[in-house]
Amino acid sequence: MNTLIQLTLGLAACASVSAFAADANAPLSASGAPHDAFVAQIQKLLPHVRISQPDAASAAVATPKVMGTSTYPGTPMANGFRAYPPSCAADPLPNASSSLYKRVTMPLFVGFTNSGAVVTENATITVWRLACSSSGNPTTYNPTGAFNAMTLLRIDRADDSAPNSPRVPFFQVKQGSIDFTSGGTYNPKSAIRVATEPNTVISEASFDSPIPVSTTYVLENYPYEGAGYFTFSDAFTLRIDPGLGTSAIVDIAMDAYAPTQSDYPDAYNPLPLDGYAAAQWFNSEFNEGLIVQVAEAYDAANPLRRQLGFDLLTEDTNGDPLWLVGNAAFDPKASGVTSLKLDLGYLVNGNTLKPWGTATVQMNSCNELKVTYAPDANLPAPIPSISGATTYGRIFSANGMVCE
């Protein structure tokens, strides 16, 4: 396993002992035989992790690490190790599963009593898919170009108000040539990253960290050299190990994601109109270019309100350039606003805007925008009366806002 992954798991294992003592009303021991038993269990579960504490002498002479050399942060980029389209979801993740899911109830490790007994809490763990945009193009996480999905996992506590939080179990995945073990021992390539926020690169809910309330996680790949890479829309087996011993391990077999209209209707519906719809679009048949922008409206009374800007570059009946422009405000909703009607106008001398008609915008997929035009009656020559639906293809995506 990569050094950074070892360090993360090792620190989580060590930190858990003090975390147990910090829980309110915790009848748990932070040292002595229970602690030794805990360390032994962790080393049995993760033999590659070395759990140790520095002695007083070495701690006294340790030299603080100096700062590095990078003074600038990273630039906005889509995660190169992503497991789903970046446009699929944003924070917060849903707290309820779809109709298709796999579910188990199992004890999660909480800590030790003063007498050394293991304390557990039964939790319900649900795994399901969330339909994502699917352009049909092959990607690293979906080499066949089939339907894309995000894989979510939720841990529901029996009582969110109960003290002594259960701990995040250790998750592994078996898929293709990657198995849970290699040569009879733990296979570091099988480790996966679980995070509470999507579209992240390294954030994770590490093994043995507390679960204070019921939480939804997204299955992610580690971005480290030597880590395994999984296509979670394909079939895989998820192993959940709470660290109590092999008898508590649960395996969940997930089938390949193959949505139908009835079980995953969102896989067939238009996409929400958000920042991922902002792009330059083109129709080669009519030689038309279309610029769509989706901006924050900065409305104090409606802080979530957005504004869609529409700029069509076309030509009039004389073959001269014509610019149809419009915009409309809308308020996002949980299911997403997928269709928006806006008034259009055309510019005349002096940049005066004259009414032209309306356009209804709908994004069928990441690569196809449908615009349905309805011109006003009796438009003066040479203003064209474009009518009906026209589809436009995406030219490119905005930096950091990749729609797939």
ZAROLO-907922 format. One line per 3 residues: number of its first residue (from 1); their letters; for each residue x, z, y of C-alpha. Coordinates in Angstrom, 3 decimals. Last residue first. Layout:
NUM = a = X,Z,Y ~ ...;
***
This chain:
404 = ecv = -19.568,-19.567,13.720 ~ -19.715,-18.420,17.352 ~ -16.333,-17.336,18.746;
401 = mgn = -16.618,-15.206,21.879 ~ -12.983,-14.127,22.407 ~ -12.235,-17.225,24.447;
398 = asf = -15.398,-19.226,24.949 ~ -16.408,-21.641,22.209 ~ -15.919,-25.408,22.143;
395 = irg = -17.725,-28.753,22.392 ~ -21.050,-27.542,21.035 ~ -23.525,-30.242,20.048;
392 = ytt = -26.673,-30.996,22.001 ~ -30.168,-31.686,20.716 ~ -32.905,-33.314,22.813;
389 = ags = -36.597,-32.445,22.498 ~ -39.413,-34.080,24.487 ~ -39.467,-35.772,27.868;
386 = isp = -36.867,-37.006,30.339 ~ -38.721,-38.423,33.351 ~ -35.824,-39.975,35.236;
383 = ipa = -35.408,-39.713,39.048 ~ -34.935,-43.255,40.452 ~ -37.692,-43.284,41.561;
380 = pln = -39.977,-40.441,42.599 ~ -41.367,-38.028,39.976 ~ -45.100,-38.640,39.565;
377 = adp = -45.828,-35.930,36.984 ~ -43.403,-33.074,36.454 ~ -41.008,-33.370,33.546;
374 = ayt = -41.311,-31.360,30.269 ~ -37.962,-31.152,28.450 ~ -37.293,-29.442,25.102;
371 = vkl = -33.655,-28.384,24.735 ~ -32.170,-27.774,21.289 ~ -28.640,-26.372,21.015;
368 = enc = -26.636,-27.056,17.878 ~ -23.176,-25.770,16.906 ~ -23.804,-22.030,16.688;
365 = snm = -27.184,-22.738,15.172 ~ -30.701,-23.600,16.322 ~ -30.018,-22.355,19.857;
362 = qvt = -33.277,-22.719,21.815 ~ -33.760,-23.716,25.447 ~ -37.090,-24.728,26.976;
359 = atg = -36.729,-27.030,29.997 ~ -39.123,-27.377,32.915 ~ -40.030,-29.853,35.638;
356 = wpk = -38.199,-31.654,38.471 ~ -38.554,-29.495,41.571 ~ -36.351,-30.589,44.521;
353 = ltn = -33.204,-28.685,45.486 ~ -31.686,-29.616,48.838 ~ -27.940,-30.112,48.588;
350 = gnv = -27.938,-31.935,51.952 ~ -28.888,-35.173,50.259 ~ -30.814,-34.615,47.032;
347 = lyg = -30.314,-32.158,44.164 ~ -32.526,-31.953,41.127 ~ -34.631,-29.025,39.894;
344 = ldl = -35.360,-27.297,36.645 ~ -37.684,-24.382,35.875 ~ -36.853,-22.256,32.856;
341 = kls = -38.297,-21.590,29.407 ~ -36.362,-19.344,27.020 ~ -36.278,-19.197,23.238;
338 = tvg = -34.344,-16.916,20.856 ~ -34.593,-13.558,22.623 ~ -33.049,-11.117,20.154;
335 = sak = -34.652,-8.973,17.447 ~ -33.775,-5.768,19.287 ~ -34.853,-7.079,22.684;
332 = pdf = -32.948,-8.631,25.550 ~ -34.601,-8.914,28.987 ~ -34.736,-12.363,30.524;
329 = aan = -33.786,-14.078,33.775 ~ -34.058,-17.807,34.336 ~ -31.821,-20.541,35.695;
326 = gvl = -32.026,-24.183,36.689 ~ -30.060,-27.343,37.371 ~ -30.501,-31.074,36.849;
323 = wlp = -27.529,-33.115,38.136 ~ -27.763,-36.887,38.362 ~ -24.957,-39.448,38.256;
320 = dgn = -25.943,-43.062,39.009 ~ -27.195,-45.381,36.263 ~ -30.060,-46.695,38.403;
317 = tde = -32.594,-44.812,36.248 ~ -30.825,-41.545,37.018 ~ -27.849,-40.131,35.188;
314 = tll = -26.977,-36.931,33.255 ~ -25.038,-33.710,33.844 ~ -27.351,-30.854,32.900;
311 = dfg = -26.554,-27.414,34.387 ~ -28.467,-24.413,32.988 ~ -27.752,-20.767,33.872;
308 = lqr = -29.237,-17.996,31.738 ~ -29.493,-14.591,33.393 ~ -29.452,-11.285,31.542;
305 = rlp = -31.271,-7.967,31.999 ~ -29.767,-4.941,30.236 ~ -29.473,-2.863,33.410;
302 = naa = -33.150,-3.389,34.389 ~ -33.772,-1.337,37.551 ~ -30.138,-1.641,38.618;
299 = dya = -30.185,-5.412,37.983 ~ -26.652,-6.561,37.276 ~ -27.860,-9.877,35.837;
296 = eav = -25.210,-10.061,33.148 ~ -24.486,-13.722,32.569 ~ -25.349,-16.391,30.022;
293 = qvi = -23.924,-19.785,30.928 ~ -24.948,-23.178,29.616 ~ -23.179,-26.373,30.668;
290 = lge = -24.722,-29.610,29.429 ~ -23.115,-33.029,29.219 ~ -25.165,-36.165,28.666;
287 = nfe = -24.017,-39.501,27.296 ~ -27.549,-40.157,26.022 ~ -26.505,-40.798,22.421;
284 = snf = -23.311,-38.692,22.740 ~ -25.142,-35.443,23.489 ~ -22.740,-32.749,24.662;
281 = wqa = -22.582,-28.971,25.070 ~ -20.201,-26.809,27.095 ~ -20.536,-23.176,26.173;
278 = aay = -22.453,-19.929,26.680 ~ -24.558,-19.424,23.560 ~ -22.166,-16.703,22.362;
275 = gdl = -22.920,-14.724,25.532 ~ -26.518,-14.234,24.459 ~ -29.530,-16.322,23.482;
272 = plp = -30.363,-15.018,20.021 ~ -30.004,-17.502,17.174 ~ -32.833,-19.623,15.819;
269 = nya = -34.343,-18.468,12.507 ~ -33.198,-19.515,9.048 ~ -30.863,-16.623,8.186;
266 = dpy = -33.262,-14.331,10.039 ~ -35.859,-14.987,7.316 ~ -33.719,-13.171,4.710;
263 = dsq = -35.987,-12.346,1.725 ~ -38.722,-14.937,2.263 ~ -36.747,-17.887,3.660;
260 = tpa = -34.142,-17.484,0.939 ~ -30.677,-15.991,1.279 ~ -27.837,-16.446,-1.229;
257 = yad = -25.379,-13.587,-0.668 ~ -23.398,-13.196,-3.863 ~ -24.419,-10.195,-5.947;
254 = mai = -23.116,-6.713,-5.181 ~ -22.085,-4.527,-8.120 ~ -21.983,-0.836,-7.124;
251 = dvi = -19.445,1.433,-8.843 ~ -19.763,5.227,-8.630 ~ -16.919,7.743,-9.115;
248 = ast = -18.012,11.363,-9.694 ~ -16.604,11.659,-13.226 ~ -13.234,10.348,-12.012;
245 = glg = -12.499,13.415,-9.960 ~ -13.963,15.023,-6.854 ~ -12.371,12.665,-4.361;
242 = pdi = -15.622,11.082,-3.160 ~ -14.840,7.801,-4.958 ~ -17.102,4.842,-4.139;
239 = rlt = -16.174,1.572,-5.851 ~ -17.707,-1.653,-4.541 ~ -17.919,-4.618,-6.890;
236 = fad = -17.919,-8.124,-5.419 ~ -20.070,-11.247,-5.222 ~ -19.481,-13.511,-2.225;
233 = sft = -20.675,-12.733,1.312 ~ -17.982,-10.034,1.393 ~ -15.109,-12.489,1.321;
230 = fyg = -12.274,-10.041,0.725 ~ -8.642,-9.843,1.851 ~ -6.214,-7.418,0.258;
227 = age = -3.540,-5.601,2.246 ~ 0.129,-6.570,1.928 ~ 0.624,-7.124,5.651;
224 = ypy = -1.951,-5.192,7.630 ~ -5.198,-6.432,9.190 ~ -7.377,-4.354,6.836;
221 = nel = -10.634,-6.085,5.933 ~ -14.050,-4.820,7.003 ~ -17.230,-3.355,5.530;
218 = vyt = -19.590,-2.161,8.272 ~ -20.683,1.470,8.498 ~ -24.027,3.169,9.145;
215 = tsv = -24.129,6.938,9.685 ~ -26.146,10.020,8.768 ~ -24.744,12.882,10.827;
212 = pip = -21.563,14.994,10.841 ~ -19.728,12.734,8.373 ~ -16.244,14.251,8.433;
209 = sdf = -13.005,12.330,7.706 ~ -11.951,12.425,4.038 ~ -11.044,8.711,3.894;
206 = sae = -10.814,7.108,7.294 ~ -13.761,5.950,9.374 ~ -12.041,2.895,10.767;
203 = siv = -10.710,1.185,13.875 ~ -8.104,-1.523,13.179 ~ -9.524,-4.883,14.257;
200 = tnp = -13.032,-4.287,15.587 ~ -15.960,-6.701,15.641 ~ -18.429,-4.125,14.293;
197 = eta = -18.546,-0.400,15.169 ~ -18.899,2.404,12.627 ~ -15.963,1.144,10.593;
194 = vri = -15.131,0.875,6.893 ~ -11.741,-0.587,5.946 ~ -11.113,-1.739,2.406;
191 = ask = -8.613,-0.700,-0.262 ~ -8.301,-3.007,-3.295 ~ -4.871,-4.311,-2.272;
188 = pny = -3.435,-0.813,-2.826 ~ -4.012,-1.111,-6.600 ~ -4.070,2.359,-8.196;
185 = tgg = -2.215,2.520,-11.481 ~ -2.559,0.888,-14.912 ~ -0.454,-2.135,-14.023;
182 = stf = -2.754,-2.873,-11.105 ~ -5.946,-0.905,-10.580 ~ -9.148,-1.469,-8.640;
179 = dis = -8.883,-5.199,-9.295 ~ -7.937,-8.093,-7.008 ~ -7.828,-11.483,-8.761;
176 = gqk = -11.396,-12.327,-7.821 ~ -13.146,-9.312,-6.312 ~ -12.862,-5.563,-6.865;
173 = vqf = -13.407,-3.453,-3.786 ~ -12.303,0.104,-3.007 ~ -13.802,2.884,-0.894;
170 = fpv = -12.587,6.501,-0.639 ~ -15.358,8.890,0.346 ~ -16.075,10.012,3.920;
167 = rps = -16.434,13.793,3.895 ~ -19.492,16.003,3.849 ~ -20.068,18.104,6.959;
164 = npa = -20.077,21.879,6.700 ~ -23.212,22.767,8.667 ~ -26.698,21.347,7.972;
161 = sdd = -28.399,19.642,10.907 ~ -28.127,16.157,9.437 ~ -29.956,17.291,6.289;
158 = ard = -29.804,15.354,3.005 ~ -27.169,13.114,4.544 ~ -27.669,9.362,4.681;
155 = irl = -24.554,7.230,4.199 ~ -25.114,3.616,5.202 ~ -23.139,0.570,4.131;
152 = ltm = -23.330,-2.823,5.805 ~ -22.163,-6.254,4.669 ~ -22.304,-8.942,7.365;
149 = anf = -23.594,-12.315,6.242 ~ -22.711,-15.996,6.412 ~ -24.569,-18.760,4.578;
146 = agt = -22.332,-21.294,2.836 ~ -19.291,-22.946,4.402 ~ -17.441,-22.910,1.071;
143 = pny = -14.429,-20.965,2.377 ~ -16.558,-18.109,3.789 ~ -14.273,-15.359,5.131;
140 = ttp = -11.557,-17.857,6.003 ~ -14.114,-20.269,7.398 ~ -15.776,-23.454,6.144;
137 = ngs = -18.333,-24.939,8.555 ~ -22.021,-24.598,7.709 ~ -22.823,-23.237,11.164;
134 = ssc = -24.134,-19.969,9.767 ~ -25.185,-17.246,12.196 ~ -25.459,-13.905,10.455;
131 = alr = -27.971,-12.273,8.084 ~ -27.305,-8.567,7.485 ~ -26.446,-7.672,3.909;
128 = wvt = -27.067,-4.348,2.127 ~ -25.417,-1.220,0.750 ~ -27.195,2.157,0.662;
125 = ita = -25.606,5.553,-0.023 ~ -27.859,8.600,-0.352 ~ -26.057,11.921,-0.034;
122 = net = -25.861,15.061,-2.149 ~ -23.629,17.697,-0.617 ~ -20.652,19.207,-2.375;
119 = vva = -18.695,22.489,-2.377 ~ -15.902,22.881,-4.936 ~ -15.231,26.447,-6.078;
116 = gsn = -11.935,28.038,-5.013 ~ -13.138,31.604,-4.572 ~ -13.118,31.289,-0.798;
113 = tfg = -15.386,28.270,-1.171 ~ -13.922,24.795,-1.154 ~ -14.702,21.647,0.804;
110 = vfl = -17.462,19.086,1.493 ~ -17.033,16.391,-1.181 ~ -19.920,13.982,-1.553;
107 = pmt = -22.433,14.247,-4.378 ~ -24.241,11.018,-5.329 ~ -27.466,9.148,-4.676;
104 = vrk = -27.259,5.392,-5.155 ~ -28.730,2.346,-3.436 ~ -28.334,-1.436,-3.634;
101 = yls = -30.241,-3.458,-1.031 ~ -32.749,-6.224,-0.390 ~ -35.654,-5.340,1.923;
98 = ssa = -33.403,-4.828,4.916 ~ -31.678,-1.523,5.546 ~ -32.318,0.982,8.316;
95 = npl = -29.944,2.537,10.850 ~ -28.896,-0.760,12.428 ~ -25.383,-1.018,13.922;
92 = pda = -24.954,-0.053,17.559 ~ -22.773,-1.842,18.560 ~ -22.615,-5.582,18.154;
89 = acs = -23.771,-8.056,15.555 ~ -23.299,-11.528,14.098 ~ -21.524,-13.286,16.979;
86 = ppy = -18.102,-12.289,15.653 ~ -18.917,-14.299,12.496 ~ -18.169,-12.264,9.347;
83 = arf = -15.184,-10.671,7.537 ~ -12.693,-10.869,10.385 ~ -8.963,-10.847,9.671;
80 = gna = -8.079,-12.960,12.721 ~ -10.229,-10.695,14.907 ~ -11.576,-12.816,17.758;
77 = mpt = -9.287,-12.677,20.772 ~ -9.332,-10.995,24.176 ~ -5.708,-10.460,25.345;
74 = gpy = -3.724,-7.464,24.146 ~ -2.583,-4.748,26.517 ~ 0.457,-5.027,28.792;
71 = tst = 3.418,-2.636,29.173 ~ 5.023,-3.336,25.799 ~ 8.470,-1.695,25.465;
68 = gmv = 7.825,1.437,23.420 ~ 7.761,5.043,24.596 ~ 10.188,7.623,23.228;
65 = kpt = 9.515,9.566,20.036 ~ 9.945,13.315,20.404 ~ 13.076,14.722,18.703;
62 = ava = 12.506,17.168,15.828 ~ 14.798,20.200,16.026 ~ 12.189,22.955,15.716;
59 = asa = 10.051,21.079,13.226 ~ 13.013,20.711,10.877 ~ 13.653,24.433,10.945;
56 = adp = 10.013,25.451,10.539 ~ 9.466,23.355,7.417 ~ 7.634,20.087,7.654;
53 = qsi = 4.379,19.753,5.684 ~ 3.845,17.513,2.696 ~ 1.310,15.140,1.181;
50 = rvh = 2.852,11.974,-0.270 ~ 0.292,9.252,-0.838 ~ 1.076,6.775,-3.646;
47 = pll = -0.679,8.942,-6.231 ~ -4.020,8.533,-4.431 ~ -6.720,10.137,-6.594;
44 = kqi = -4.309,12.454,-8.399 ~ -2.511,13.204,-5.155 ~ -5.817,14.021,-3.515;
41 = qav = -6.799,16.310,-6.393 ~ -3.483,18.160,-6.266 ~ -3.853,18.619,-2.518;
38 = fad = -7.324,20.062,-3.018 ~ -6.154,22.375,-5.757 ~ -3.367,23.642,-3.523;
35 = hpa = -5.873,24.224,-0.741 ~ -8.170,26.082,-3.112 ~ -5.199,28.172,-4.293;
32 = gsa = -4.055,29.289,-0.866 ~ -5.092,27.835,2.443 ~ -8.050,26.608,4.493;
29 = slp = -10.792,28.381,2.545 ~ -14.426,27.545,3.065 ~ -17.554,29.579,3.731;
26 = ana = -18.118,27.363,6.827 ~ -20.473,28.912,9.366 ~ -19.652,26.082,11.830;
23 = daa = -17.091,23.578,10.565 ~ -13.571,24.220,11.899 ~ -12.312,25.629,8.596;
20 = fas = -13.133,22.377,6.831 ~ -11.301,20.399,9.551 ~ -8.139,22.424,8.895;
17 = vsa = -8.129,21.279,5.267 ~ -9.204,17.739,6.141 ~ -6.151,17.088,8.282;
14 = caa = -3.858,16.815,5.266 ~ -5.987,14.234,3.467 ~ -6.672,12.265,6.643;
11 = lgl = -2.973,12.263,7.488 ~ -2.121,10.878,4.046 ~ -4.817,8.252,4.185;
8 = tlq = -3.716,6.992,7.584 ~ -0.007,7.196,6.736 ~ -0.461,5.300,3.505;
5 = ilt = -2.475,2.617,5.361 ~ 0.278,2.322,7.965 ~ 2.946,2.111,5.262;
2 = nm = 1.183,-0.762,3.499 ~ 0.000,0.000,0.000;
***
